[in-house]
Every structure is written in structure tokens, then in C-alpha cells.
Amino acid sequence: MDSTATVDDKDPITGQVTDQHGDRVDQSNITVEAWGVDEPALDEADLGDLEDEIDRAEDLADELENAVPEDYDEFTDDYAADDTHLDTLEWEREIDGTYPLVHAEEDWALGTRTVISSSVDDPRIQIDEGETVTLSLWDPAEGGGWIDNQVDNSFPGAVTEGTIVVEQVDPLGDTIDTRELETSPVYETTGANPLSTNDHHVAQTQLPTGVYQAHPEGEPEKAYTFVVGDPEDLAADYAGDLLDRADRLEQRFDMGENALEETIVRERTTTNETGQFELDLPSGPDEYNIQAYRADDAILEHTDPEDLADLSLEDLRDYRFTEYEGAFILPAETGTVDAGEQDAEVQVIRTDEMPWDDMEQYEDLMERLEDEFLNSTVDDLADDWDELVDELDDERLEELTEQYRAIVEGDEDLEDAIEETIDRELGDDNETEALREELEAIRDELDEVDDRVNIGDGEIEIDDGEADAWFPVPDWVDESDVLVEYQTADGEVEAIDDEYVSLASDGVGPFGGQQVVVEDFPVDEDVAAADFRLEIVGDEGYGSGSVGFATPGFDGTVPDVRAIDLNTHSPGPDESVSMTVRPAAGERIDGITGIDAYGPDDEPLANAEITDDDRATIRTDGAGEHFVRLSIDTGAGGEYVKSFTLEAGEEARSNPPTVRTEQSVGDQRWALTGEGLADGAVATDDDQLDVRAIAPADDVPGAVHVRPDDALDETDRLSVRVLEGADERQVANNIETVVHIDDDLEGATVWRGEPSWLGGDPLVVDDTTRHGEIDVRGEDGDKTVIRTFTEDDGTLELHIDDDPGFIASTQHSVATTVPSPSLPLLSIAGTGVTAGLTIGVALFTRRRVAA
């Protein structure tokens, strides 16, 4: 431990490290650090000298609690319009000549579609962590005129080209990193003449959390000061770093060499495996500042165990970009505790960023991580097998293997691939371990089949305790290609006997009229819900489908679980993952009653457990997929199962706030949330998929990602609402919304809002409009990413037609290229222009996208 006081009496502080949602962080070796300023004891004989020393100590305490540069405070005092935006007119009035402006990327994508109103939103003095920063230079002597184009009408003058210098500033106001950014033509407007275009030059970059100054090259006196991240959070990160720079603090506060050792009482310790700590602090200060942070295990492995308690943020930074590029646990805030306080809570956040990161290396890293995240698919994590091979008893193993043998027989290519894997013919060995190996090989090969048949959902009718179901299938399917299973909400699975299953040719559907029929199957009324699940395998391909239903005679309570909240979606290879079940509003559950988890080798995880605060935790066992199954009890009607898969990487990652849709037995849809979201919900209603992303109170993210998986197969409409707090308040922000679709949308029409010939908001596949962009991704172009934004109340409606007819395609094309005839009222003082103009002008902005 690191301490400077040498007195005998000690006041231990105990507590728990928690995340920003208040949930316990079950991690050992989290460094907990506390410090306080020890004011000298008053001695009347030396009162004159001590007054100066006390003043210096109080100034130092204030500096540590407000560790942001004075330049930032002064700039915001002079030019801030509110907590996050700049007063542009006041700023421009103070600048002679070209002046810089700073925006978030979406500020250029929002605004009106008309040339007679600003198309660029107000500049920022605070950019959310992780957002792309857009910097521009404006020449007040220029000006396109209100009718020339809608961008140059946004602020005094017009956008111009040039070099922008960005300086990173430390808490003491010194420049610690500098970058020169050249503007380039990123945005394009048509202006009043739809046949002409105007280029608008900006520089775009991603910056680590910190304080910055931007100015035109050679003109530092025009420095525009802004912050990336929350200033209060920055102060928390900076304070500990300041103490590690003792020589500069001593110089600033006119202290002698090593004077801090006589003024600061400072201690570090580490947590146990449940995130709890005990910190023995020397007597002196009545109050301490406290924070926590943790290195990844890859760093801890190279640290002497005796030095763990003395790890500093500077030590973590030394590993950055050299030996480790994963996520860190960093202070969410610098809390305040009293000497001897018990059960204190110290909050941390999980992030890919470090304060004072190298700007250029940080941008390179963020680009790589973003590509990695955007290219990943939910299909990569999809687990079609609710029963893992290693957990099957002998009877079920034999039954299931025989059924799968039956449906793969006759597909020579598939048989050959399976037999090559197991190095024998199918059915040659019926010993238990051989059956497990064979079934695993069959499943692996089915997962790799390229010719996937999308059967989709079936139909079902239940009458007098018996169920009939129909699945449309291709004409090539015969009875030997079919396997139908019955799965109940408590996780039980059984194959349906052939006596209940047949093929019928009198149906209608996408495959020409053939159907798999389940007839007169007796439904167990002691279970709340169940699924019929169909698989077909043949020379023409492999497909699966399902239909879920609630049991009419069930008189228990079905738990309405709307979300499972994870502390991370992308853990490292040896990291604790905690999960909390979130019931729907007004619903109650008795909690998690069981957890089964399996690692990448399908071996059960011995560390899966239910904690005393009604959460479940696992510790990942190497890089790869982990399967988790939770049993949940309502207290009135038995247990219900929710399962999902989780990918552990070679290094931990911090994903953007994400809602991933999941489905359980009975067609119950729910959300897998976390990483900046506290809760969520998904539902299909009136031919629309509704997604709610619920952020912690007063901590709304700048962007939300949605991974709907196959939930969009049922509908062409997606509704997203971003809410905050336990009472789900409506937000008052435009939120960037990124929708991941694991499919090719070539030829589709996509709208933000309702389709409309005039005034609609079309988006174009593999292109960008002012309403957003659609990016084709994946190794084979089999993934599509839609990037757009909500309305200013946090709501978004998307309409996606993946098979539009001629009229719908024409409407989309016209709306993309033809301007709206309706413009808002205009009032311009000092001109001859009157209000109420209606002019046919091209009103869209296109962003250029690099190949």
C-alpha cells in the first residue's frame, strides 16, 4: 500500500465496488484508492506560517475535486449557451477572420431538409464519449446566401478548407498531444439548383475522453475548447493521475520538494473475488475521495502480486497500444466517504478508453473495434440446439442420434462430411461416447450447410387439449427428411412420434403447397407454453422453423420477463459475467432458481452460481461461445427457461449500448441488454417489432444499437424508443440508432418513417442520404447495417420492404431524388424576402463515403 501518514490510529473503510447501475462487480484485484488532504494542526505560536500552508492545502483539495483545466471552465463561462452547446454568435463576434466549430457527427445529419433553414445543428462544447467529432472552419467573409445551400446558411459565413490543429490538454492546462487534421469534402448539398452541387469540407475523428482545444493552423489565439465525455467523470479519472504527478502539483501550489507526502493521506488496496474491499487509512482527514479501477488479467499476469495494490492509472496506460487493446474498468466517479465509513459503494464503468490516450493510436483502435463489432452477426452466436450433447442422458442421446441419422441419410455430401469427422460410418458405434461424438458432428455439419431453407413460422390450432400445426415446406421434402420436436417452457424436449406427423399436399404457401402436419398431439396442460420445432434435411438443403403457443388450460402464472441485463456482452477469456432478470412493469418473479452454463468446449462451468442479491454469475472459460440457461420461478406455476449464447474474446471489449432480441418457448420475445443500458423490451404487435432501450436515469447514451436477428422476419416495420430511468421517461434527444440486420437488403426499400412520394425520409442501400446510411458488411456482403437517428423525443420508425413491387420501388426512387415542394415559413429581417415562400428546390444532403 501507498501511504504518506505515519500515525498509529487507523480508521478502516469497507465497501463494495459496483457498476453504474448499482449492481455488484464480482471481480478480484480491483484497485481501490482513497486520498484526503490533511490540513496542518493549528499551533498559535506558528499561526502566521500555518495559514499559508492551510490555504495551499485547501487549494490543492479543490484542484483534486475539480480536476479539469481552467481553460475549459473559462471558455464555457464566456461562450456556453447551455451545458453542452456553444453560443455561436457570441463566439464568432470575438473572432477576427476564420473561426473553428465543433460538432457531433449527427449534428450534420439532422436539421431541416430545406435550403432556407439551418441544416447543421448548434456547435458543441461537450461531445459524448465514443462519438465521431466533426470539426469545421468558417469564413465570415464568405457566404453562399440563403438560397445557395442549406449548410452555409447555418452559421455566419461559409465552410472553408484548411488545417485544424487539435491539442489535448491535461488538468493543469498543459498540452500533452497534438494532431493536425486536414479538412476534406465530406458533405454535399444541391442548393437551389438540383443539377448543381456544393461541397462542404470538414475533418472527422474519434477522440478519447479528455479536454481539447481546436484552432486554425497558426492561430492558437482562436482556440475552441471542448470536452469529450462528461466533465465530472473526467475529474474522477484525472484526480488520481494528478497525484501521480507530484512534482508538477508541488510546483503549482508553491510547495517544497516531497511536500505532498506531508499533505496527502493516500492508500490503495484490492478487492476480493466479490468486489469487496477493506482500506486501512491513517488518521488525519475526516473525509476521503475514493475511486476504483482494474487492469485486464493479461496485465495482472505480468504484475508482481506484491505490487497489485499499488497499480496506478499510469501503469495501465503503459500497457496501452503495446501489450493490450481491450477494455478497462475505470472510475465512474470520485466518491466521497467519511473516515471509518462502512459499506461504502464505489462505482466503476467498463470502457475501451483511457484518459489521456494517444489521439492517433486511439482513433486507429476505435476504427478496428468498430469494424469488428459491425461485421459480427447474431447468427455467429445463434444456438439452434437447446439441449447440449454433453448433458443428454443415455436414453435421450440414443433417441436423438437415431432421429438425426434418419434425416441426414440420403444426403451423400452431408453423410460423407460427418463420417470424415468421426472417422467411421454412421451408426457403426453405439457406445455412449461414440454417440455423443456422432451427434455433435451431425449438428456441426448442419450448422455449416450453405443452402438454408427459411421455413419460417408455422400455424397452430388447439382444441380440447389437442394441438394441430402446419409448416409449409418445399416439394422435395419427404417424410424421412422431417424431425418435429415438442419443447415446453420448463426446458423439456421430446421428439414427436411419427403417428402424429405427416406430409400433406393440400396446403398453400411459399413452397408450392406441401406441408408438414402435426395432428391431434396431446398438449400437457401443466405447462404454461410450448413450441413445435421442425427440422428438414435433404439433398436440396437444410431448414428449420417453429411455432409457439400458450397452453389454454394452464392456470399458473407465466413470468413476463422482458429483459436479461448483462454487465458485459463481450467478456474476456477469464472474466466474471453477471446477469439480472428484469420483469415487465407491474410483474413479479420469485427470482432465478437455477443456472446451467457451458464453455467453448461444451463442458459445464463449475463457477456458475446464483448470488444472494438474486443475480446469476458465470466466469468465462477461454475464448469462444458460452451457452447460458437460466431457470426462473414466478412462485405460482413452476420454472421457466431463458437461454442465450455469449462470445468471450481473446481480450475484453466494451460494446456500444445494445438491445439484442431473443425468443423463448411460447413465442415469448425478450431483450438481452447491458453495456450502458439498464433494461429493455421487445415485442411484436400489429405487424411491427417494438424495441425499447432503457438507459439509466440521467445517463442517456449518444447511440443505441439494435440487433433484431430473425424478429424482423415477421414484419417489415421496426419501432425503437429510447427511454431513461426506472419510470421510463421519454428522452429529449436525437439518438443515433444503428440497426444490425443479418441479411442482404439488396433491392429493398428502406424508409425512416412512413413511405411518401414527397416529404418522406428514404434511405438507400450501400449509400448515404441526409436521413442516414445503409452499409453492406460481412465477408460476403450478407450483413446490412442501417445507421440513422431518432426524433428529438427518442423515437424512431423504420419501414423495410425487402421485396418491393414496381410502385413501391418507384416511390422510393422519386423520394430519394425529387425535392419536397413544401417549405416552412421564413422571416428574415432586413431583406426583401417575405414569409410563406414555396419553392421547388433540391433539399437533400449526401455524405460521401470512402470505399
Salt bridges, closest charged atoms under 4 A:
ASP2 OD2 - ARG266 NH1 3.82
ASP23 OD2 - ARG582 NH2 3.70
ASP26 OD1 - ARG24 NE 2.58
ASP26 OD2 - ARG615 NH2 3.41
GLU33 OE2 - ARG266 NH2 2.55
GLU33 OE2 - ARG268 NE 3.12
GLU63 OE1 - ARG252 NH2 3.72
GLU70 OE2 - ARG252 NH2 3.08
ASP82 OD1 - HIS85 ND1 3.30
GLU90 OE1 - ARG93 NH2 3.02
GLU105 OE2 - ARG847 NH1 2.76
GLU106 OE2 - ARG124 NH2 3.93
ASP107 OD1 - ARG124 NH2 2.83
ASP152 OD1 - HIS200 ND1 3.78
GLU161 OE2 - HIS201 NE2 3.68
GLU167 OE2 - HIS215 NE2 3.76
ASP170 OD2 - ARG248 NH2 2.53
ASP174 OD2 - ARG248 NH2 2.59
GLU188 OE1 - ARG848 NH2 3.43
ASP199 OD1 - ARG848 NH2 2.87
GLU219 OE2 - LYS222 NZ 2.75
ASP241 OD1 - ARG245 NH1 3.79
ASP241 OD2 - ARG317 NH2 3.13
ASP244 OD1 - ARG266 NH2 3.08
ASP244 OD1 - ARG268 NH2 3.49
ASP297 OD1 - ARG294 NH2 2.78
GLU314 OE1 - ARG245 NH2 3.21
GLU314 OE1 - ARG317 NH1 2.79
GLU325 OE1 - ARG368 NH2 2.66
ASP357 OD2 - ARG320 NH2 3.28
GLU363 OE1 - ARG179 NH1 2.71
GLU370 OE2 - ARG787 NH2 3.26
ASP371 OD1 - ARG777 NH2 3.18
GLU372 OE2 - ARG653 NE 3.30
ASP384 OD2 - ARG452 NH2 3.79
ASP386 OD2 - ARG533 NH1 2.29
GLU387 OE1 - ARG396 NH2 2.77
GLU391 OE2 - ARG629 NH2 2.57
GLU399 OE1 - ARG396 NH1 2.75
GLU433 OE2 - ARG436 NE 3.74
GLU437 OE1 - ARG424 NH1 3.05
GLU438 OE2 - ARG405 NE 2.47
GLU485 OE2 - ARG396 NH2 3.15
ASP531 OD2 - ARG533 NH2 3.20
ASP565 OD2 - ARG582 NH2 2.95
ASP574 OD1 - ARG619 NH1 3.49
GLU575 OE2 - ARG350 NH1 2.30
ASP590 OD1 - ARG588 NH1 2.47
ASP596 OD2 - ARG629 NH1 3.59
ASP612 OD1 - ARG24 NH1 3.35
ASP613 OD2 - ARG615 NE 3.07
GLU651 OE1 - ARG653 NH1 3.58
GLU662 OE2 - ARG660 NE 2.71
ASP679 OD2 - ARG562 NH2 2.85
GLU714 OE2 - ARG669 NH2 2.55
ASP716 OD2 - HIS799 NE2 3.77
GLU724 OE1 - ARG729 NH2 3.38
ASP727 OD1 - ARG729 NH1 3.01
GLU728 OE2 - ARG562 NH2 2.66
GLU728 OE1 - ARG692 NH1 2.97
GLU736 OE2 - ARG787 NH1 2.65
GLU754 OE2 - ARG717 NH1 2.63
ASP761 OD1 - ARG113 NH1 2.98
ASP761 OD2 - ARG752 NH1 2.92
ASP761 OD1 - HIS771 ND1 3.79
GLU773 OE2 - ARG787 NE 3.45
GLU773 OE1 - ARG847 NH1 3.70
ASP775 OD2 - ARG777 NE 2.84
GLU791 OE2 - ARG752 NH2 3.26
